[in-house]
Amino acid sequence: MKNSTAITTGKKLFVLVGSSVGLTILASLVVSVILLFVSMTQGGNVEMANTNITFFKISQLVITIVTFFVPVVILSRMCGIKSTSFVQADKRFSVTALLLVFVVIISIQPFMNAIAEWFSGWSLPPSLSWLEHWLKNMEKRNIDLIGRFLDVHSVGGLVLNVLVVAIVPAICEEFFFRGGLQQVFYEKMNKHTAVWFTAIIFSTVHMEVSGFLPRVMLGACFGYLFVWTGTIWLPVVAHFINNLIGVVAEYLIYNQFAGKSLEKIGTGDTLWVTCCGLVLFFVALGFIFWQREKKVCFLVRDKQINESSLI
């Protein structure tokens, strides 16, 4: 990150993470106050206010923006760099790159399902039963909330879910984790370490134990796409496609256009799909790496990817 060497890595992390935590707390307090006010207008019935899922979707939209997008803007301004340049969002990608990213994300889905299935019965030693109980309760609450989010029966509801669950998180989270955090880590770590460390933090923040390992791998995939292609938009597209698959799949299931088996592709009798998907995944990812090695351009605006930004 050029023009920001005068600011220490520790200060950058403090600003990025500190502003994220602070703004999240502030936004959550505002949402709580609004929820209290709404419940008062309904005769103090908090439970009735809690059933307003549209309110929670809009709240989640706002919290996602202030938690992940705004801190990157704050840090970039502090470093004296334009926000789009700071996260490498000023570079457009080619159609070839887009198609490769699409193949990468589609082909990894069965493996993600298989890993999540294998870890669904996780447990901790008896001495940590209290921690296991707390984590499983938290995970259950998150899954229930996501289920309420995705249970829609209209095109309008589907569009709102795509916005709240796919588009906004893809942009905001990639700007924060890959465009912000990962690049700050570059200053003290080699890029492989930065990619994986960021991926671990990315997965931890989502607070889902059974999905921890799949999300780490997904985060690492996003991280390497960012490093190898030199633009934040390809990780954003990859993140968007991944979330969109979940939104559309749940819409089809809830509206009985498909069975629950759709969520299990890659497990059980369809484990062969996971194997085939992994082959395709590594071929596509390898081709992206090969293009980086051969300096074949992924970017539309630039004639060549800057070698200093690559592993």
C-alpha positions in Angstrom: 0.0 0.0 0.0 1.9 3.0 -1.2 1.9 6.5 0.4 1.1 5.1 3.8 4.5 3.9 5.1 4.6 6.7 7.6 1.7 5.0 9.5 2.7 1.9 11.4 1.1 -1.4 10.8 -0.2 -1.5 14.4 -1.9 1.8 14.0 -3.5 0.7 10.7 -4.8 -2.5 12.4 -6.1 -0.4 15.3 -7.9 2.0 13.1 -9.4 -0.8 10.8 -10.4 -3.2 13.6 -11.2 -0.6 16.2 -13.5 1.4 14.0 -15.2 -1.8 12.8 -15.9 -2.9 16.4 -16.9 0.6 17.5 -19.2 1.2 14.6 -20.8 -2.2 15.0 -21.6 -1.5 18.6 -23.0 1.9 17.7 -25.1 0.5 14.9 -26.4 -2.3 17.1 -27.4 0.2 19.8 -29.3 2.3 17.2 -31.1 -0.8 16.0 -32.0 -1.8 19.5 -33.4 1.7 20.2 -35.4 1.6 17.0 -36.7 -1.9 17.9 -37.7 -0.6 21.4 -39.5 2.3 19.9 -41.4 0.0 17.4 -42.4 -2.3 20.3 -43.7 0.7 22.2 -45.9 1.7 19.3 -47.3 -1.9 19.4 -48.2 -1.7 23.1 -44.8 -2.8 24.4 -45.0 -6.1 22.5 -41.3 -6.8 21.9 -42.1 -10.3 20.5 -44.3 -8.8 17.8 -41.5 -6.4 16.8 -39.0 -9.2 16.7 -41.1 -11.0 14.1 -40.6 -8.1 11.6 -38.0 -9.9 9.5 -37.9 -7.1 6.9 -36.7 -4.7 9.7 -33.9 -7.1 10.6 -32.9 -7.5 7.0 -32.6 -3.7 6.6 -30.7 -3.5 9.9 -28.3 -6.3 8.8 -27.7 -4.3 5.6 -26.8 -1.2 7.5 -24.7 -3.1 10.1 -22.8 -4.9 7.3 -21.9 -1.5 5.6 -20.8 0.2 8.8 -18.9 -2.8 10.1 -16.9 -3.7 7.0 -17.1 -0.9 4.4 -16.8 2.3 6.4 -13.6 1.2 8.3 -11.8 0.7 5.0 -12.8 4.2 3.9 -11.6 5.6 7.2 -8.2 3.9 6.9 -7.7 4.8 3.3 -8.4 8.5 4.1 -6.0 8.3 7.0 -3.4 6.9 4.7 -4.1 9.6 2.1 -5.0 7.2 -0.6 -8.2 7.1 -2.6 -10.5 4.3 -1.3 -10.8 2.6 -4.7 -7.0 2.6 -5.2 -6.5 1.5 -1.6 -8.4 -1.8 -2.1 -7.5 -2.1 -5.8 -11.0 -1.5 -6.9 -9.9 0.8 -9.7 -9.1 -2.1 -12.0 -11.5 -3.8 -14.3 -11.3 -7.5 -15.0 -11.6 -9.5 -18.3 -14.3 -11.9 -19.3 -11.8 -14.8 -19.1 -11.1 -14.0 -15.5 -14.8 -13.8 -14.7 -15.5 -17.2 -16.3 -12.6 -18.8 -14.4 -13.9 -17.4 -11.1 -17.3 -18.7 -11.9 -15.9 -22.2 -12.5 -13.8 -22.1 -9.3 -16.8 -21.2 -7.1 -19.3 -23.6 -8.7 -16.9 -26.5 -8.6 -16.0 -26.1 -4.9 -19.6 -26.1 -3.7 -19.9 -30.0 -3.4 -16.7 -30.1 -1.4 -17.9 -27.3 0.9 -21.1 -29.3 1.5 -19.1 -32.5 2.2 -16.8 -30.8 4.7 -19.7 -29.1 6.5 -21.5 -32.5 6.7 -18.4 -34.2 8.1 -18.0 -31.5 10.8 -21.7 -31.2 11.7 -21.3 -33.6 14.6 -18.3 -31.8 16.2 -17.8 -32.0 19.9 -15.3 -30.9 22.5 -13.7 -32.8 25.4 -15.9 -33.1 28.5 -13.9 -30.5 30.4 -15.0 -28.0 27.8 -18.6 -29.0 27.7 -19.7 -25.5 28.8 -17.9 -24.0 25.7 -19.4 -26.6 23.4 -22.9 -25.8 24.8 -22.4 -22.1 24.3 -21.0 -22.4 20.8 -23.8 -24.8 19.6 -26.5 -22.6 21.0 -25.0 -19.6 19.3 -24.7 -21.6 16.0 -28.3 -22.7 16.3 -29.5 -19.2 16.8 -27.5 -18.0 13.8 -28.9 -20.9 11.6 -32.4 -20.1 12.8 -32.0 -16.4 11.9 -30.6 -17.2 8.5 -33.5 -19.6 7.9 -35.9 -16.8 8.7 -34.0 -14.5 6.4 -34.1 -16.9 3.5 -37.7 -18.1 3.9 -39.4 -16.0 1.2 -42.1 -16.8 -1.3 -42.1 -13.9 -3.7 -39.7 -12.5 -6.3 -39.5 -9.3 -4.3 -38.4 -11.2 -1.2 -35.9 -13.1 -3.3 -34.5 -9.8 -4.7 -34.2 -8.3 -1.2 -32.4 -11.4 0.0 -29.9 -11.2 -2.9 -29.2 -7.6 -1.9 -28.9 -8.3 1.8 -27.2 -11.7 1.7 -25.2 -11.7 -1.5 -24.4 -8.3 -3.0 -23.7 -6.1 0.0 -21.8 -8.7 2.0 -19.7 -9.6 -1.0 -18.6 -6.0 -1.6 -18.2 -4.9 2.0 -16.6 -8.0 3.4 -14.1 -8.3 0.6 -13.2 -4.7 0.9 -12.5 -5.2 4.6 -10.9 -8.6 4.7 -9.0 -8.8 1.4 -8.7 -5.1 0.5 -8.0 -3.9 4.0 -6.9 -6.5 6.5 -5.0 -8.8 4.2 -3.0 -5.9 2.7 -2.1 -4.6 6.1 -0.9 -8.1 7.0 1.4 -8.0 4.0 3.6 -5.5 5.8 4.5 -8.0 8.5 3.9 -11.4 6.9 4.6 -13.1 3.6 1.6 -13.1 1.4 0.8 -16.8 1.9 0.6 -16.3 5.6 -1.4 -13.1 5.2 -3.9 -14.9 3.0 -4.5 -17.8 5.4 -4.4 -15.7 8.5 -7.0 -13.4 7.0 -9.1 -16.4 6.0 -9.1 -17.7 9.5 -10.3 -14.4 10.9 -12.9 -14.2 8.1 -14.3 -17.6 9.1 -14.1 -16.9 12.9 -16.1 -13.7 12.5 -19.0 -15.7 10.9 -19.3 -17.7 14.2 -20.3 -21.0 12.7 -18.3 -23.9 14.1 -19.4 -26.6 11.6 -18.8 -24.2 8.7 -15.4 -23.0 10.1 -13.1 -25.1 7.9 -15.1 -24.7 4.6 -15.2 -20.9 5.2 -11.4 -20.8 5.9 -10.8 -22.5 2.6 -13.2 -20.2 0.8 -11.6 -17.2 2.4 -8.2 -18.4 1.3 -9.5 -18.9 -2.3 -10.7 -15.2 -2.2 -7.4 -14.2 -0.9 -5.4 -15.9 -3.6 -7.7 -14.5 -6.3 -7.0 -11.0 -5.0 -3.2 -11.6 -4.9 -3.0 -13.4 -8.3 -5.3 -11.1 -10.3 -4.5 -7.7 -8.8 -8.1 -6.6 -8.4 -10.5 -6.7 -5.5 -13.5 -7.2 -7.9 -12.8 -10.9 -8.7 -12.9 -11.9 -5.0 -16.1 -9.8 -4.7 -17.6 -11.7 -7.7 -16.5 -15.0 -6.2 -18.0 -14.1 -2.9 -21.2 -12.9 -4.5 -21.6 -16.1 -6.5 -21.1 -18.3 -3.4 -23.7 -16.4 -1.4 -26.1 -16.2 -4.4 -26.0 -20.0 -4.7 -27.2 -20.3 -1.1 -29.9 -17.7 -1.5 -31.3 -19.2 -4.7 -31.1 -22.8 -3.4 -33.0 -21.9 -0.2 -35.6 -20.1 -2.3 -36.1 -23.2 -4.4 -36.4 -25.4 -1.4 -38.7 -23.2 0.6 -41.0 -22.9 -2.4 -40.9 -26.6 -3.1 -39.2 -26.3 -6.5 -36.4 -28.5 -5.2 -35.9 -30.9 -2.3 -33.6 -30.6 0.7 -31.2 -32.9 -1.1 -30.1 -29.9 -3.1 -28.2 -28.8 0.0 -26.5 -32.2 0.3 -24.9 -32.4 -3.2 -21.4 -33.8 -2.7 -22.3 -35.9 0.4 -23.3 -39.5 0.8 -24.2 -41.1 -2.6 -23.2 -38.0 -4.4 -19.6 -37.9 -3.0 -18.4 -38.5 -6.6 -19.6 -35.0 -7.4 -17.2 -33.7 -4.8 -14.3 -35.6 -6.4 -15.2 -34.3 -9.9 -15.7 -30.8 -8.5 -12.3 -30.8 -6.8 -10.6 -31.8 -10.1 -12.3 -29.0 -11.9 -11.6 -26.5 -9.1 -7.9 -27.2 -9.1 -7.7 -27.1 -12.9 -9.4 -23.6 -13.0 -7.4 -22.3 -10.0 -4.2 -23.7 -11.6 -5.0 -21.9 -14.8 -5.4 -18.6 -13.0 -2.0 -19.2 -11.4 -0.5 -20.2 -14.7 -1.8 -17.0 -16.3 -0.3 -15.1 -13.4 3.1 -16.9 -14.0 2.9 -16.2 -17.7 1.9 -12.6 -17.0 -1.2 -13.1 -19.2 -3.4 -10.1 -18.3 -6.6 -10.5 -16.2 -7.1 -6.8 -16.2 -8.8 -4.7 -18.9 -7.2 -1.3 -18.1 -3.7 -2.4 -17.4 -1.4 -4.0 -20.0 0.2 -6.1 -17.3 -0.3 -7.1 -13.7 2.2 -5.4 -11.4 4.6 -8.1 -10.4 5.2 -6.5 -7.0 1.6 -7.3 -6.0 1.9 -11.0 -6.8 3.3 -14.0 -4.9 
